Amino acid sequence: MTGRLTGLPQAETYKTVVRPILIAQFDFETETSRLWSGIGSLIWNGATWLGVGTLGTVSSIEETVDIRAAGASFQLSGVPSDLLNQVMAENLQSRQVKLWLGFLDEAWIIIADPVLLFKGYMDTVEIQDGAATAQITLNAENRLRDLERVRERNYTESDQKSEYPGDLGFDFVPAMQHVSLPWGS
């Protein structure tokens, strides 16, 4: 991990006492939620981040040299049951998620330039409803997931014109079947 850290964040990892924090931003359709792994409010990057303390957890972030999508899960416990309707009504699909690793100094002030650990898109949400509170797990996928998505396009005149109305390139394809092109003469 320290290979990606530079400057002050890298220097923090060599200290006797290290104070790492996670900072997460969820761009929901109705609002942007900014959370961090501590308690209370944190001011960073021109915004206020709400501390979730031990109520929030993040799955391990996998780094790979393969060209494949690696996702992440974000879990929030102790959510009041009345907020579940708001979560369930939210359109989560393809909304952006970012997760940073930062460090606090001796005065509990964030050190500049946290490292972006994960950037992806919300995929699914799982809710475990209890008597008084609930647990919400938000699954996010890396944008490389699009490589696995089936493309539903055809190389036809009508398909081409649906995206580029003035393009005439595919109008001449049927006539090309009967054209003889001498090669190398």
ZAFIFI-788783 format. One record per residue (C-alpha): residue in one letter; chain; x, y, z. Coordinates in steps of 0.1 Angstrom, whole numbers, plus 5000, padded with zeros to 4 digits. Each point is the difference from the previous one (the first is absolute). Example, Ala and Ser with C-alpha at 12.3 -4.5 7.8 and 13.67 -1.06 7.14 Angstrom:
# residues 2
<node code="A" unit="A" east="5123" north="4955" up="5078"/>
<node code="S" unit="A" east="5014" north="5034" up="4993"/>
This chain:
# residues 185
<node code="M" unit="A" east="5000" north="5000" up="5000"/>
<node code="T" unit="A" east="5028" north="5025" up="5008"/>
<node code="G" unit="A" east="5012" north="4998" up="4964"/>
<node code="R" unit="A" east="4970" north="5021" up="4990"/>
<node code="L" unit="A" east="5004" north="5025" up="5029"/>
<node code="T" unit="A" east="5021" north="5030" up="4994"/>
<node code="G" unit="A" east="5011" north="5030" up="5021"/>
<node code="L" unit="A" east="4984" north="5006" up="5034"/>
<node code="P" unit="A" east="4977" north="4969" up="4999"/>
<node code="Q" unit="A" east="5029" north="4977" up="4994"/>
<node code="A" unit="A" east="5020" north="5017" up="5028"/>
<node code="E" unit="A" east="4971" north="4993" up="5024"/>
<node code="T" unit="A" east="5003" north="4963" up="4995"/>
<node code="Y" unit="A" east="5036" north="5000" up="5014"/>
<node code="K" unit="A" east="4989" north="5017" up="5033"/>
<node code="T" unit="A" east="4997" north="4981" up="5032"/>
<node code="V" unit="A" east="4963" north="5010" up="5003"/>
<node code="V" unit="A" east="4980" north="4998" up="4968"/>
<node code="R" unit="A" east="4965" north="5014" up="4998"/>
<node code="P" unit="A" east="4984" north="4987" up="4967"/>
<node code="I" unit="A" east="4965" north="5009" up="4990"/>
<node code="L" unit="A" east="4976" north="4991" up="4972"/>
<node code="I" unit="A" east="4980" north="5026" up="4982"/>
<node code="A" unit="A" east="4970" north="4990" up="4978"/>
<node code="Q" unit="A" east="4978" north="5020" up="4977"/>
<node code="F" unit="A" east="4968" north="4987" up="4986"/>
<node code="D" unit="A" east="4984" north="5020" up="4972"/>
<node code="F" unit="A" east="4963" north="4990" up="5004"/>
<node code="E" unit="A" east="4974" north="5014" up="4977"/>
<node code="T" unit="A" east="4984" north="5022" up="5026"/>
<node code="E" unit="A" east="5032" north="5011" up="5019"/>
<node code="T" unit="A" east="5037" north="4993" up="5005"/>
<node code="S" unit="A" east="5008" north="4982" up="5032"/>
<node code="R" unit="A" east="5035" north="5005" up="5015"/>
<node code="L" unit="A" east="5011" north="4977" up="5028"/>
<node code="W" unit="A" east="5033" north="4992" up="5018"/>
<node code="S" unit="A" east="5011" north="4973" up="5023"/>
<node code="G" unit="A" east="5004" north="5022" up="5031"/>
<node code="I" unit="A" east="4976" north="5017" up="5024"/>
<node code="G" unit="A" east="4986" north="5035" up="4996"/>
<node code="S" unit="A" east="5004" north="5023" up="4970"/>
<node code="L" unit="A" east="5031" north="5002" up="4978"/>
<node code="I" unit="A" east="5007" north="5030" up="4977"/>
<node code="W" unit="A" east="5018" north="4989" up="4968"/>
<node code="N" unit="A" east="5000" north="5010" up="4964"/>
<node code="G" unit="A" east="4976" north="5029" up="5006"/>
<node code="A" unit="A" east="4973" north="4977" up="5014"/>
<node code="T" unit="A" east="4989" north="4987" up="5034"/>
<node code="W" unit="A" east="5002" north="4962" up="5005"/>
<node code="L" unit="A" east="4978" north="4983" up="5025"/>
<node code="G" unit="A" east="5017" north="4975" up="5023"/>
<node code="V" unit="A" east="4985" north="4965" up="5002"/>
<node code="G" unit="A" east="5025" north="4986" up="5025"/>
<node code="T" unit="A" east="4996" north="4962" up="5006"/>
<node code="L" unit="A" east="4966" north="5000" up="4982"/>
<node code="G" unit="A" east="5016" north="5000" up="4966"/>
<node code="T" unit="A" east="5022" north="4973" up="4984"/>
<node code="V" unit="A" east="5016" north="4996" up="4965"/>
<node code="S" unit="A" east="5010" north="4967" up="4984"/>
<node code="S" unit="A" east="5036" north="4995" up="4990"/>
<node code="I" unit="A" east="5010" north="5019" up="4969"/>
<node code="E" unit="A" east="5016" north="4976" up="4975"/>
<node code="E" unit="A" east="5028" north="5012" up="4977"/>
<node code="T" unit="A" east="5007" north="4978" up="4970"/>
<node code="V" unit="A" east="5023" north="5001" up="4970"/>
<node code="D" unit="A" east="4974" north="4981" up="4980"/>
<node code="I" unit="A" east="4975" north="5019" up="4979"/>
<node code="R" unit="A" east="4969" north="4992" up="5020"/>
<node code="A" unit="A" east="4975" north="5018" up="5022"/>
<node code="A" unit="A" east="5005" north="4998" up="5038"/>
<node code="G" unit="A" east="4971" north="5013" up="5020"/>
<node code="A" unit="A" east="4996" north="5013" up="5036"/>
<node code="S" unit="A" east="4973" north="4998" up="5026"/>
<node code="F" unit="A" east="4991" north="5028" up="5025"/>
<node code="Q" unit="A" east="4980" north="4991" up="5030"/>
<node code="L" unit="A" east="4982" north="5023" up="5025"/>
<node code="S" unit="A" east="4984" north="4986" up="5032"/>
<node code="G" unit="A" east="4977" north="5016" up="5024"/>
<node code="V" unit="A" east="4979" north="5018" up="4974"/>
<node code="P" unit="A" east="4966" north="5010" up="5014"/>
<node code="S" unit="A" east="4971" north="4980" up="4984"/>
<node code="D" unit="A" east="4982" north="5032" up="4988"/>
<node code="L" unit="A" east="5029" north="5008" up="4977"/>
<node code="L" unit="A" east="4997" north="4967" up="4981"/>
<node code="N" unit="A" east="4972" north="5013" up="4978"/>
<node code="Q" unit="A" east="5023" north="5028" up="4989"/>
<node code="V" unit="A" east="5028" north="4975" up="4991"/>
<node code="M" unit="A" east="4976" north="4977" up="4982"/>
<node code="A" unit="A" east="4985" north="5028" up="4979"/>
<node code="E" unit="A" east="5035" north="5012" up="4989"/>
<node code="N" unit="A" east="5011" north="4992" up="4965"/>
<node code="L" unit="A" east="5035" north="4985" up="5007"/>
<node code="Q" unit="A" east="5009" north="4984" up="4968"/>
<node code="S" unit="A" east="5031" north="5015" up="4983"/>
<node code="R" unit="A" east="5004" north="5028" up="5026"/>
<node code="Q" unit="A" east="5036" north="5009" up="5009"/>
<node code="V" unit="A" east="5019" north="4988" up="5031"/>
<node code="K" unit="A" east="5035" north="5012" up="5011"/>
<node code="L" unit="A" east="5021" north="4987" up="5029"/>
<node code="W" unit="A" east="5032" north="5017" up="5012"/>
<node code="L" unit="A" east="5027" north="4990" up="5026"/>
<node code="G" unit="A" east="5011" north="5030" up="5020"/>
<node code="F" unit="A" east="5020" north="5006" up="5032"/>
<node code="L" unit="A" east="4996" north="5023" up="5030"/>
<node code="D" unit="A" east="5029" north="5018" up="5016"/>
<node code="E" unit="A" east="5007" north="5004" up="5037"/>
<node code="A" unit="A" east="4974" north="5028" up="5002"/>
<node code="W" unit="A" east="4974" north="4977" up="4984"/>
<node code="I" unit="A" east="5000" north="5021" up="4968"/>
<node code="I" unit="A" east="4999" north="4983" up="4967"/>
<node code="I" unit="A" east="5033" north="5000" up="4981"/>
<node code="A" unit="A" east="4997" north="5012" up="4964"/>
<node code="D" unit="A" east="4995" north="4978" up="4970"/>
<node code="P" unit="A" east="4982" north="4968" up="5011"/>
<node code="V" unit="A" east="5005" north="4972" up="4975"/>
<node code="L" unit="A" east="4971" north="4989" up="4979"/>
<node code="L" unit="A" east="4995" north="4962" up="5007"/>
<node code="F" unit="A" east="4969" north="4993" up="4981"/>
<node code="K" unit="A" east="4978" north="5017" up="4974"/>
<node code="G" unit="A" east="4970" north="4982" up="4987"/>
<node code="Y" unit="A" east="4963" north="4999" up="4995"/>
<node code="M" unit="A" east="4972" north="4989" up="5024"/>
<node code="D" unit="A" east="4985" north="4967" up="4990"/>
<node code="T" unit="A" east="4977" north="4984" up="5026"/>
<node code="V" unit="A" east="4989" north="5006" up="5035"/>
<node code="E" unit="A" east="4992" north="4974" up="5026"/>
<node code="I" unit="A" east="4979" north="5008" up="5031"/>
<node code="Q" unit="A" east="4997" north="4980" up="5032"/>
<node code="D" unit="A" east="4972" north="5015" up="5019"/>
<node code="G" unit="A" east="5000" north="4996" up="5038"/>
<node code="A" unit="A" east="4974" north="5010" up="5027"/>
<node code="A" unit="A" east="5014" north="5035" up="5006"/>
<node code="T" unit="A" east="5029" north="5004" up="4975"/>
<node code="A" unit="A" east="5012" north="4986" up="4967"/>
<node code="Q" unit="A" east="5032" north="4991" up="4983"/>
<node code="I" unit="A" east="5006" north="5012" up="4964"/>
<node code="T" unit="A" east="5026" north="4985" up="4977"/>
<node code="L" unit="A" east="5007" north="5019" up="4968"/>
<node code="N" unit="A" east="5019" north="4981" up="4973"/>
<node code="A" unit="A" east="5020" north="5019" up="4975"/>
<node code="E" unit="A" east="5018" north="4989" up="4969"/>
<node code="N" unit="A" east="5030" north="5013" up="4982"/>
<node code="R" unit="A" east="4993" north="5016" up="4966"/>
<node code="L" unit="A" east="5019" north="4972" up="4984"/>
<node code="R" unit="A" east="4968" north="4980" up="5005"/>
<node code="D" unit="A" east="4989" north="5016" up="4967"/>
<node code="L" unit="A" east="5025" north="4978" up="4982"/>
<node code="E" unit="A" east="4979" north="4970" up="5009"/>
<node code="R" unit="A" east="4967" north="5016" up="4989"/>
<node code="V" unit="A" east="4985" north="4988" up="4967"/>
<node code="R" unit="A" east="4998" north="5026" up="4973"/>
<node code="E" unit="A" east="4967" north="4999" up="4982"/>
<node code="R" unit="A" east="5010" north="5017" up="4967"/>
<node code="N" unit="A" east="4996" north="4989" up="4964"/>
<node code="Y" unit="A" east="5021" north="5011" up="4971"/>
<node code="T" unit="A" east="4969" north="5010" up="4980"/>
<node code="E" unit="A" east="4988" north="5031" up="4983"/>
<node code="S" unit="A" east="4972" north="5006" up="5025"/>
<node code="D" unit="A" east="5022" north="4994" up="5030"/>
<node code="Q" unit="A" east="5026" north="5025" up="4987"/>
<node code="K" unit="A" east="4974" north="5026" up="4993"/>
<node code="S" unit="A" east="4985" north="4997" up="5034"/>
<node code="E" unit="A" east="5032" north="5014" up="5014"/>
<node code="Y" unit="A" east="5013" north="5021" up="4971"/>
<node code="P" unit="A" east="4969" north="5011" up="4980"/>
<node code="G" unit="A" east="5019" north="5016" up="4970"/>
<node code="D" unit="A" east="5025" north="4971" up="4995"/>
<node code="L" unit="A" east="4997" north="4982" up="4967"/>
<node code="G" unit="A" east="5028" north="4975" up="5004"/>
<node code="F" unit="A" east="4979" north="4969" up="5005"/>
<node code="D" unit="A" east="4976" north="5010" up="4971"/>
<node code="F" unit="A" east="5026" north="4986" up="4976"/>
<node code="V" unit="A" east="5008" north="4967" up="5017"/>
<node code="P" unit="A" east="4974" north="4978" up="4982"/>
<node code="A" unit="A" east="5014" north="5012" up="4966"/>
<node code="M" unit="A" east="5036" north="4991" up="5011"/>
<node code="Q" unit="A" east="4991" north="4963" up="4999"/>
<node code="H" unit="A" east="4999" north="5000" up="4962"/>
<node code="V" unit="A" east="5031" north="5022" up="4994"/>
<node code="S" unit="A" east="5031" north="4984" up="4987"/>
<node code="L" unit="A" east="5032" north="5017" up="5012"/>
<node code="P" unit="A" east="5032" north="4990" up="4982"/>
<node code="W" unit="A" east="5028" north="4997" up="5026"/>
<node code="G" unit="A" east="5036" north="5010" up="4991"/>
<node code="S" unit="A" east="4995" north="5007" up="4963"/>
